Amino acid sequence: VSQSRYSFKYYVSSFSDFERAMLTTGLNAPAYGYPSSMFDIRTTGGDITVDSLGINIYDVNFSAGTSLDVEVWLRKGSWSDPGATSTQSMWTKVYTGPVISAGSSKRSTLKASFTLQGGQQYAVYVNPTVTGSNTILAKLGSFTYQNSDIIMSGGTLNQINFGAFFSGYTIETEVFYKKYLCVSAPDS
């Protein structure tokens, strides 16, 4: 019987390289309906990846269970930058896909995924591609919501496809995201 002159210790632990989090503006009445909406979002620390949005869909036009296609557009800067509300070429489309209406004051999940660089401000445009009916619900007033990772501020209600807009509204949304815990390269 041979014996090894070495001994080894093994350590086992669970590890995740990110932490999930959420910021909400609330999904509750009273709310105003319009075809689409823009808002600003800024990260306060490192990069984050938004992996879905919860939106409040007006159930008079889209009852629970109804499917509709939605686009999500993104740009560095603000929706209030000159020309941004009406100039599609200033934006990048990051998502097109279906969302199933859960009804008013309930989360309808939009599986959009996009990364926001740390310390940068972005504008987000949620644009259902249906005719110009009241789809997205928003609060009257330009409000700011924040947690330790992101700051969201109110924006617009728009006609679809970068149409006419009203400022002074805040979309009723929930932003679900991943915050990275280890941002450096591994040691070996």
N, C-alpha and C positions, 0 to 999 in steps of 0.2 A: 504494500500500500504506500503510494507516494503522497506526500503532503506538500501543499503549496506554501511557499514562504510569504505569500501576499494575502492580505485580507482586504475585502472591499465592503464599503458601506453604500447602500442605495437609499436615496431619498425620493419619495413619491408625494406629489401634491397635485391638486387640480389647478388649472390655470386657464384664464381666458385673456386674450389680448385686447379685449374691448369691454366696455360697460354700456348697457342699453339705458336710454333715458328718453324723456318726453317733455314737451312744453305745449301747453294748451291755451287757447284764447277763450275756451268755453263753447259749448254747443247748445245754447239755450235761447229761448225767446226773451224779449222781442228781437226779431231779426228782419232784415230787409233783403229781398231777393233780387238778383240780377244775373245776367248770363255768365259772367266770369269775374275774376278778381286778381289784383296784384298786391303784393306786400313785400316788405323788406325784412331781411334776416341777417344777423351778424354773429359770427363766432367770437367768443371772448377769450378763448385759449387756443388749443391745438385744433388740428383738422378734425372734422366730424363727417360721418356719412349718414345722410338722411335715407332711411330705408322704406318709409311710407308716410303718407299724410292721411289724417282723418278729416273729412270735410262734411259740412252740414248741407244736405241737398233738400231743396224745397219739395215737400211731398205732395203738394197740390198738383204740380206738373209731372213729378216723377215719384209715384207711389212706391212704397217698400217692395223690393224685389225687381224693380225696373233696372235694366242695364243701360248705361250710356257711356260713350267714349269720351275720354278726357285727355287733354295734352297738358304737360307741365313744361314751362319754359324757364330758363335761368339766365341771369346776366350779372357780371360784377358791376357794382354800383347800386343805384336806386331806381325804382320805378319813376321817381320824380325828376330824374336827369332829363334835360331837354330832349324831346323827341321819343323818349323811351316808351311811352304809353301807346304810341301809334306806329312805331317803326320796327317791324318784325326782324329786320337784318341786324338789329342791336342785341338780339336774343339768340340763345341756343336751345333747341328743343331737346329735352332730356328724357321725355317719356310720352308715349301714346299708348293708351290701353283702356280697358273697360273698368268701370266701377259699378257696383250694384248698390242702388239706393237703399238705405236703411230707414228712410223717412226723416222728417224734420226733427231736430234736436237729438239725433242719434248719429253715431259715427258710421260714415260710409268710407270704407278703406280704399285708398288709392295707393297701389304698390309702386309708386315712383321711387327711384333710387338715384342719388347724386351726392357728390362730395363737395364740401365747403372748406376752403383753406382757412387755417387759423388766422384770426384777426382781420378777416376780410368781410366786407358787406356785399350782400347779393340781393337782387330782386327776384322774386318768384312770381310767375304768372300761371294761375290755374284756369285753364280754358276748356270747358266742355265744348265738344264740336257739334252740338245740336243747334237747331235754329235758335234765334234770339229770344228764348223764353227765360223766365226767372228760374235759375238753376241753383246758384251758389247763394248761401245765406251769410249775411255780414251784419256787424253791429254799426249803428250810426255813431261816428266819432273815430278819430285817429288815436288809438290806444297803443301803449307799449307793454309788452309782456316779456319777462326775463327769468332765467334761472342762472346757475353758475356757469353755464356753457354757451348759451345763445340769448340773443335779444331779438325779438320780433316786433315790428311796428306797423301800424295800420297803413292802409293804402287806398285802393280804388275799388269801385264796381265798374265793370267794363261791358260793352257789347262784345260779342265773340270776335276772335281774329283781329285783335288790336283795334277795335272800334272805339267809338266815343266813350268817354269815361266820366265818372264823378269821383272826386277825391273826398277824403274825410270819412272813410269807412274802414273797418277792420274785419277781415275775413274770419269766420268762425272755423277754426282749424285746430288740429293737433299735429305736431311735428314729432315723429318717432325717429330716433337717431342712435348711432353708435359713436361713442367717444373712445378713441384709442388710448390704451393704458401704457403701452411700451412703444415709443416712437423711434427708438434708436435701433440700429442693426444688432443682431445677436453677437455675443462675444466670440463664438467659434462655430 
